[in-house]
Amino acid sequence: MQVVTDINSDTFKSKTGVGLGSFDGLHIGHMALINTLVSECRLNGLDSVVFTFKNHPESMLSKNAVSPLITLNDHKTRLLESTGLDYLCYQEFDEAFSKLEPDEFIKEVLLNKLNARLIVVGFNYRFGHKGRGDAEYLKKRGEEWGFRVIVVPPLSVDNEVVSSTLIRKYIMEGKIDRVFQLLGRHFSLSGKVVSGKRIGRTLGFPTANITAHPDMVVPANGVYITKTRVNGNWLNGVTNVGNAPTIRNENLFSIETHLLDWDFDEELYGTPIEVCFITKLRGERKFENVEALKKQVEEDIQKARLYWDVLK
């Protein structure tokens, strides 16, 4: 898969099929769209292209708070590499792009720059200045200007239409099991291990602490069974998200992972890790004293070990 960030009229000399959308999360609905695109392109001898944005359109259009992201671009790129996609195009969503009328977008971007003969979109796709274009408008222009349009219908799980908004809501509520069903993979946070106050180490449970990217959505405060990628290896663990009220006086938020069966004498500071949230064990609470906290952490770790023992 080739990643393209500077698109001009000479970039795509072969005819293409193009999937359109913001694709925040790359959830099971998005993947259904992309799989349809790749399959149809192979069948018809077209290069498959996903055209999306470097920055979420909300970041420029919204006057209110911008919705946090489910997946950052580097992670999105890694996930799409396994789909068989030929090209991934990242477009900067700036003021000039936002003011393109629907017909300008179709002519200048889809036809002239991307050389599109097939367009694949979701049922609720909108485009052009102030969202004046939609899937039906695209189909109408396709009939007039000579390209085919496939509209992928909504995908539902247990009577809920899968969407990034819904997944974001469940992440913030800590309903990680439901997130897995809608996302099609475990939600994860990545970051470099940073130095904390080493309180976990003094309690006998050393942790690898990360600071989440400021644009990312973060799970509700609580304790989770997790799987963490360290130097290419996936390790079982328990992660606390929150303020650790029993041992901290200040309101200091942290994401702390205790890795099971890991030699913590190995220096991890500065090492990039990825923490996948598997299931939630409990909410965060303040204990009467440190001994009560230690007892609960021991129980959390035992539950995590039992969880992973089933898979051995």
C-alpha positions as CSV (number, residue, x, y, z in Angstrom):
1,M,0.0,0.0,0.0
2,Q,1.3,3.4,-0.9
3,V,0.5,6.4,1.2
4,V,0.0,9.7,-0.7
5,T,-0.2,13.1,0.9
6,D,0.4,15.3,-2.2
7,I,-2.2,14.6,-4.9
8,N,-2.1,16.2,-8.3
9,S,-3.4,15.4,-11.8
10,D,-0.4,13.1,-12.5
11,T,-0.5,11.0,-9.3
12,F,-3.0,8.4,-10.6
13,K,-2.4,7.4,-14.2
14,S,-4.5,4.2,-13.9
15,K,-8.2,4.2,-13.4
16,T,-9.2,3.9,-9.8
17,G,-12.0,3.0,-7.4
18,V,-12.2,5.4,-4.5
19,G,-13.6,4.9,-0.9
20,L,-14.6,8.1,0.7
21,G,-15.0,9.0,4.4
22,S,-13.3,10.2,7.6
23,F,-12.9,6.7,8.8
24,D,-12.3,7.6,12.5
25,G,-12.0,4.3,14.3
26,L,-12.0,2.1,11.2
27,H,-14.9,0.2,12.8
28,I,-16.6,-2.8,11.3
29,G,-18.8,-0.6,9.2
30,H,-15.8,1.2,7.7
31,M,-14.1,-2.1,7.1
32,A,-17.1,-3.4,5.3
33,L,-16.9,-0.4,3.0
34,I,-13.2,-0.9,2.4
35,N,-13.5,-4.6,1.7
36,T,-16.2,-3.8,-0.8
37,L,-13.9,-1.3,-2.5
38,V,-10.9,-3.6,-2.7
39,S,-13.0,-6.5,-3.9
40,E,-14.8,-4.5,-6.7
41,C,-11.5,-2.9,-7.8
42,R,-9.8,-6.3,-8.2
43,L,-12.8,-7.6,-10.1
44,N,-12.8,-4.6,-12.5
45,G,-9.0,-4.0,-12.9
46,L,-9.0,-0.8,-10.9
47,D,-6.5,0.6,-8.4
48,S,-8.1,0.8,-5.0
49,V,-7.8,4.1,-3.2
50,V,-9.1,5.3,0.2
51,F,-9.4,9.1,0.2
52,T,-9.6,10.5,3.7
53,F,-8.3,13.4,5.8
54,K,-5.2,14.2,7.8
55,N,-7.3,16.1,10.3
56,H,-10.9,15.5,11.2
57,P,-13.2,18.0,9.4
58,E,-14.7,18.9,12.9
59,S,-11.3,20.4,13.8
60,M,-12.0,23.2,11.3
61,L,-15.7,23.4,11.0
62,S,-16.9,23.0,14.6
63,K,-17.1,26.1,16.9
64,N,-17.7,23.8,19.8
65,A,-15.4,21.1,21.4
66,V,-14.1,18.7,18.8
67,S,-14.9,15.0,19.3
68,P,-11.9,13.0,20.5
69,L,-10.4,10.5,18.1
70,I,-10.7,6.7,18.2
71,T,-7.7,6.0,15.9
72,L,-4.7,8.2,15.1
73,N,-3.4,8.4,11.5
74,D,-0.3,6.2,12.0
75,H,-2.5,3.5,13.5
76,K,-5.1,3.9,10.8
77,T,-2.3,3.4,8.2
78,R,-1.1,0.2,9.9
79,L,-4.6,-1.2,10.0
80,L,-5.3,-0.5,6.3
81,E,-2.0,-2.1,5.2
82,S,-3.5,-5.5,5.8
83,T,-6.6,-4.9,3.6
84,G,-5.0,-5.2,0.2
85,L,-5.6,-1.6,-0.5
86,D,-3.4,-0.1,-3.2
87,Y,-3.3,3.6,-2.1
88,L,-4.2,5.6,1.0
89,C,-4.6,9.3,0.4
90,Y,-4.5,11.9,3.3
91,Q,-6.0,15.3,2.3
92,E,-5.6,18.3,4.5
93,F,-9.1,19.6,5.4
94,D,-8.5,23.3,5.3
95,E,-10.7,26.3,4.6
96,A,-10.2,26.1,0.8
97,F,-11.1,22.4,0.7
98,S,-14.1,23.0,2.9
99,K,-15.5,25.5,0.4
100,L,-15.5,23.2,-2.6
101,E,-19.0,22.8,-4.0
102,P,-20.1,19.2,-4.5
103,D,-19.6,19.4,-8.3
104,E,-16.2,21.0,-7.8
105,F,-15.2,18.1,-5.5
106,I,-16.4,15.5,-8.0
107,K,-14.7,17.1,-11.0
108,E,-11.5,18.4,-9.5
109,V,-10.7,15.7,-7.0
110,L,-12.5,12.5,-7.9
111,L,-12.3,12.7,-11.7
112,N,-9.3,14.9,-12.5
113,K,-6.9,14.0,-9.7
114,L,-8.0,10.5,-8.6
115,N,-9.1,9.3,-12.0
116,A,-12.0,7.6,-10.4
117,R,-14.4,5.3,-12.2
118,L,-15.9,3.7,-9.1
119,I,-16.9,5.5,-5.9
120,V,-17.8,3.6,-2.6
121,V,-19.4,5.6,0.2
122,G,-21.4,4.9,3.4
123,F,-25.2,5.5,3.5
124,N,-24.8,8.8,5.5
125,Y,-21.8,10.2,3.5
126,R,-21.9,14.0,2.9
127,F,-19.5,16.2,1.0
128,G,-19.0,19.6,-0.5
129,H,-19.5,23.1,1.0
130,K,-21.8,22.8,4.1
131,G,-22.4,19.2,3.3
132,R,-24.6,20.0,0.3
133,G,-23.7,16.7,-1.4
134,D,-24.8,13.3,-0.3
135,A,-24.8,9.7,-1.6
136,E,-27.9,10.2,-3.8
137,Y,-26.4,13.3,-5.4
138,L,-23.2,11.4,-6.1
139,K,-25.1,8.6,-7.8
140,K,-27.0,11.1,-9.9
141,R,-23.7,12.7,-11.1
142,G,-22.3,9.3,-11.7
143,E,-25.0,8.5,-14.1
144,E,-24.4,11.8,-15.9
145,W,-20.6,11.9,-15.9
146,G,-19.7,8.2,-16.3
147,F,-18.7,6.7,-13.0
148,R,-20.3,4.0,-10.8
149,V,-21.4,4.6,-7.2
150,I,-21.8,1.9,-4.5
151,V,-23.6,3.0,-1.3
152,V,-22.8,0.7,1.6
153,P,-25.9,0.3,3.9
154,P,-25.7,0.7,7.6
155,L,-24.4,-2.1,9.7
156,S,-26.2,-2.9,12.9
157,V,-25.2,-5.0,16.0
158,D,-28.0,-5.9,18.4
159,N,-30.2,-3.2,16.8
160,E,-27.6,-0.5,17.1
161,V,-26.2,1.1,14.0
162,V,-22.4,1.0,14.2
163,S,-20.9,4.5,14.2
164,S,-17.8,6.3,15.6
165,T,-20.1,8.4,17.8
166,L,-21.5,5.3,19.4
167,I,-18.2,3.7,19.9
168,R,-16.7,6.8,21.4
169,K,-19.6,6.9,23.9
170,Y,-19.0,3.4,25.0
171,I,-15.3,3.9,25.4
172,M,-15.9,6.9,27.7
173,E,-18.4,4.8,29.6
174,G,-15.8,2.0,30.0
175,K,-18.0,-0.5,28.2
176,I,-15.0,-2.1,26.5
177,D,-16.6,-5.4,25.7
178,R,-19.2,-3.6,23.6
179,V,-16.5,-1.5,22.0
180,F,-14.8,-4.7,20.8
181,Q,-18.1,-5.8,19.2
182,L,-18.5,-2.6,17.2
183,L,-14.9,-1.8,16.5
184,G,-13.9,-5.3,15.4
185,R,-10.7,-5.2,17.4
186,H,-9.7,-4.1,20.9
187,F,-9.5,-0.3,21.5
188,S,-5.9,0.8,22.3
189,L,-3.9,3.7,23.4
190,S,-0.2,4.2,22.5
191,G,2.5,6.4,24.0
192,K,6.1,6.4,25.3
193,V,6.6,5.2,28.9
194,V,7.0,8.2,31.1
195,S,8.4,8.5,34.7
196,G,5.8,8.6,37.4
197,K,6.1,8.8,41.1
198,R,7.0,5.1,41.3
199,I,4.3,4.6,43.9
200,G,3.3,1.3,42.3
201,R,6.8,0.0,42.7
202,T,6.8,0.8,46.4
203,L,3.5,-1.1,46.7
204,G,5.1,-4.1,45.0
205,F,3.3,-3.5,41.6
206,P,5.5,-1.5,39.3
207,T,3.8,0.1,36.4
208,A,4.6,1.4,32.9
209,N,2.9,4.8,32.6
210,I,1.9,6.5,29.4
211,T,0.4,9.8,28.5
212,A,-2.4,9.4,25.9
213,H,-2.3,11.7,22.8
214,P,-4.4,14.8,23.6
215,D,-6.7,14.2,20.7
216,M,-7.6,10.6,21.7
217,V,-10.7,9.4,23.5
218,V,-9.8,7.8,26.9
219,P,-11.7,5.0,28.7
220,A,-13.7,5.7,31.8
221,N,-11.7,5.7,35.1
222,G,-11.3,2.1,36.3
223,V,-9.2,-1.0,36.2
224,Y,-9.0,-3.1,33.0
225,I,-7.5,-6.4,31.9
226,T,-5.1,-5.4,29.1
227,K,-2.7,-6.7,26.5
228,T,0.4,-4.5,26.0
229,R,2.8,-4.4,23.1
230,V,6.4,-3.9,24.2
231,N,9.2,-4.1,21.8
232,G,7.1,-6.2,19.5
233,N,5.9,-8.6,22.2
234,W,2.3,-8.8,23.5
235,L,2.2,-9.0,27.3
236,N,-0.7,-9.6,29.7
237,G,-1.4,-6.9,32.2
238,V,-3.7,-4.9,34.4
239,T,-4.2,-1.2,33.7
240,N,-5.5,1.6,36.0
241,V,-7.0,4.6,34.3
242,G,-7.7,7.5,36.6
243,N,-6.4,9.6,39.5
244,A,-5.4,6.8,42.0
245,P,-7.2,8.7,44.9
246,T,-6.0,6.4,47.6
247,I,-2.3,7.3,47.2
248,R,-2.5,10.8,45.6
249,N,-3.6,14.0,47.1
250,E,-3.6,15.9,43.9
251,N,-6.0,15.4,41.0
252,L,-3.3,13.8,38.7
253,F,-4.7,11.6,35.9
254,S,-2.6,8.7,34.7
255,I,-2.7,5.5,32.7
256,E,-0.6,2.9,34.5
257,T,-0.1,-0.7,33.4
258,H,1.3,-3.5,35.6
259,L,2.7,-6.1,33.2
260,L,2.3,-9.7,34.5
261,D,5.4,-11.9,34.5
262,W,7.7,-9.0,33.3
263,D,11.1,-8.2,34.7
264,F,10.8,-4.6,35.7
265,D,14.5,-4.3,36.2
266,E,14.6,-3.7,32.4
267,E,14.5,0.0,31.7
268,L,11.3,1.0,29.8
269,Y,11.3,4.8,30.1
270,G,11.0,6.3,26.7
271,T,9.9,3.0,25.1
272,P,6.8,3.3,22.9
273,I,4.1,0.8,24.0
274,E,0.5,0.1,22.9
275,V,-2.1,-0.8,25.5
276,C,-5.1,-2.8,24.3
277,F,-8.2,-2.7,26.6
278,I,-9.7,-6.2,26.8
279,T,-12.4,-6.0,29.5
280,K,-13.2,-3.9,32.6
281,L,-12.6,-5.4,36.0
282,R,-14.0,-2.6,38.2
283,G,-14.4,1.2,38.6
284,E,-11.9,3.3,40.4
285,R,-12.5,4.1,44.0
286,K,-10.7,5.4,47.1
287,F,-9.8,2.8,49.7
288,E,-9.6,3.2,53.4
289,N,-5.8,2.7,53.4
290,V,-2.9,1.5,51.4
291,E,-3.2,-2.1,52.7
292,A,-6.8,-2.3,51.5
293,L,-5.6,-1.0,48.1
294,K,-2.8,-3.6,47.9
295,K,-5.3,-6.4,48.7
296,Q,-7.6,-5.2,45.9
297,V,-4.8,-5.0,43.4
298,E,-3.7,-8.5,44.3
299,E,-7.3,-9.6,43.6
300,D,-7.3,-7.7,40.3
301,I,-4.1,-9.4,39.2
302,Q,-5.4,-12.8,40.1
303,K,-8.6,-12.2,38.1
304,A,-6.4,-11.2,35.1
305,R,-4.3,-14.3,35.4
306,L,-7.4,-16.5,35.5
307,Y,-8.7,-14.7,32.4
308,W,-5.6,-15.4,30.4
309,D,-5.1,-18.9,31.8
310,V,-8.2,-20.0,29.8
311,L,-6.3,-19.3,26.6
312,K,-3.3,-21.3,27.5
